[in-house]
Amino acid sequence: MGEPIADTAEIKNLELQLDALDQHGYLLVRGALDLETVEVWRECLTRKYKHKEWDISNEVGNVAFDYLLEQEPELARALVGHDSVAPYLKAMLGRQCQLRSFRAHINPGAYTQEWHKDFGYYWDAPDEARHALRPLCINTTFYLTDNTPETGRLTFIDNFCHNALPEKIRHLGGYNSDNPFYQWCEKQQQTHLYPLAGDAVVFFSHIPHQGAKLTQEDDNTPLRSNVVLHYQQTPMFPGISFVSSPLPAIAALGYNGTFPFVDP
C-alpha cells in the first residue's frame, strides 16, 4: 500500500499543495474545522439519527442526510465554500465552481463502502460532441471523528487521476462486490488516508474510492460521521451520472446561491 503523501501536514506551501492535488487527485487538509464546530455537527447528526430523520439508510451501513441546507441552514451553509477548502476550489474551478449537493453521513455499525466513483461522466464527455467539455467535479469531505489504522480509513486507487478506467468496466461500477469494476479496484495499488476529527479531504470526484469503519465504537465514543459537499464545474446537465442530486441545494440556496465564489 502507498503512503498518504498529499497531506498539508507535510506540504506547507499552497502551490505545492495544489500540485499534489493535481498529481494525485486528492489532498488531506489538516485542521479544516475547529473542534467546537466538529462537536456541534456531531450532536446534530446524532440527534437526527436517534430521531430516525435520515434520507438514506443502505445495506453497507451508511446513513445519510440530504436536506441539511434547508433543515439546519445556519450550521450547514457555513460549510459552503469554507475558508479551509476555498483556496483549492478557487484554484481548480474558479468562478465556475458550483455547489452540487450537501450530504452528511453517520455510520452506526460496521461499514465498508463499495468501491465507487462519485462522478461517472468525466471520461465520456470528449467523445460525445466536437466541443463537449470535460467538467471537473470536486468532493470536500469534513471528518467529525478520528480515523486511524485501527478504526477507519478512506482509500484511493493510486495513479488514477489522469488515467481512464478500462473501457470494458467503465460503466459497470455499482454497490456490489461481484461486478468487474469492484474486482478491478481491489487489484490496484491503493493509498489509505486517515483523517482525524476536523480534517478534510479534497478530491476529484471521478476517482474510485472506498471508505471504511473498522471497529465498533463503545458507548462513550461518537459514531463515525462526516459531511460531504460536492462541487461541480459547469456546464453540467440533468440526468448526468452522479452520486447525488443537485435539487436540494438549489431549492435551499437558489441557483445563484450555489456559486460560492461569484460576487452577488
Beta strands, then each sheet from edge to edge (+ up, - down):
strand 1: 26-29
strand 2: 56-57
strand 3: 63-65
strand 4: 97-107
strand 5: 111-112
strand 6: 137-143
strand 7: 152-157
strand 8: 190-193
strand 9: 200-204
strand 10: 209-213
strand 11: 224-233
sheet 1: 1+ 9- 6+ 11- 4+ 3- 2+
sheet 2: 5+ 10- 7+ 8-
end
